[in-house]
Amino acid sequence: MRKSLKERTSELGLSYQKEIIVIVSLAVIFLAGGFAIYYFFKEIYIAIIVGVIGIIGDFLYVSRYSSIEKNRKKEHVDELISLLSYFEIFISNKNNVYTSFKMLLPYCSTFMEDAINSLLNQIDSDKTVGPYINFATKFNNHIVESLMLSIYQMVDNGENINQFSEFELLFNNVRIKFQEDLLDSKKKSLETLNSFPLIGAGFITITLSISIISIIGDYINVI
């Protein structure tokens, strides 16, 4: 089900009223600016371009919610992978799964603390795989599902050394993939920064083209 703008801003911790004010203000300012340019200077092409820029600006402003949501999900998964490094150490030091999760709480963000506390509360009343699946659904990530199922298997099989070895192997593979993705992300960020001068040059070219068209239009009108 598609979420409303109010629901999305609330989940992202943004003020719905402020977001509406910004969206409306962007549209009004650019559309009014385009009208003013046409009314006072009779530059219809520039007026249209200014109006279109305002519409595009509104679209980009709203579309950033998807990027924020995607980044939040990635941050939560990244945090969990980091925390599971501590979890692995706690397990190797002969702590059980329940205690090891509890020992992670001092290192957690608010989101992760709530998620782990919910997991622990559910484990108290439900000894099946259910609490682990419910925890994994908060991340909407197949890797997290695999890790949580592996952790449950440790519990279900008496937390023996063989089950810990299987979890350790799976987690090490996930950690390697996590580090590779992190490096790729850094590379892409640097590539994006390198493209900024080209974007600036393109913007200047478009601005000059519009100015030349405007001057030619004025010259024709004079003739």
Disulfide bonds with the S-S distance in Angstrom:
none
